[in-house]
Amino acid sequence: MRQWRVDCGGSLGIGIAVRRIADSVTVVSVAGEIDSSNGDSLFETLSSALPETTLMIADFGEVTFCGSSGLRALLLVSEACADRGADFVLLPSPVVRRAVEACRLGGVLRLAEAGDTVTTLVTGRS
């Protein structure tokens, strides 16, 4: 398992941990508040984790605010995954789930089911 951390800063600040599980599964865990000051850095970090990924899990369980820049980053990375033939799953916090649903992006972004965890998404078992 390869792991690295990124502090994207911005006016609100977010922390990101990227882990490679097995050969082709990437888990990107994000904590904090995502706004226009750090949305581009978030996108760059998510994008840098794409090579050799067949499944990317964006664990946003610790995100307390997600503005349009965060949603844009998720949409772009989800699209990039699809272009590469990789799966993308968003494990949202309640705040992120509300933002996705309010913007009617549930049909575009694959949201994990309530009660899912990184482990259940990777193994396919509850």
Stockholm file with secondary structure:
# STOCKHOLM 1.0

chainA/1-126         MRQWRVDCGGSLGIGIAVRRIADSVTVVSVAGEIDSSNGDSLFETLSSALPETTLMIADFGEVTFCGSSGLRALLLVSEACADRGADFVLLPSPVVRRAVEACRLGGVLRLAEAGDTVTTLVTGRS
#=GR chainA/1-126 SS CEEEEEECCTTTCEEEEEEEETTTEEEEEEEEEECTTTHHHHHHHHHHTCTTCSEEEEEEEEEEEECHHHHHHHHHHHHHHHHHTCEEEEEECHHHHHHHHHTTCTTTSCBCCTTCCHHHHHHSCC
#=GC SS_cons         CEEEEEECCTTTCEEEEEEEETTTEEEEEEEEEECTTTHHHHHHHHHHTCTTCSEEEEEEEEEEEECHHHHHHHHHHHHHHHHHTCEEEEEECHHHHHHHHHTTCTTTSCBCCTTCCHHHHHHSCC
//
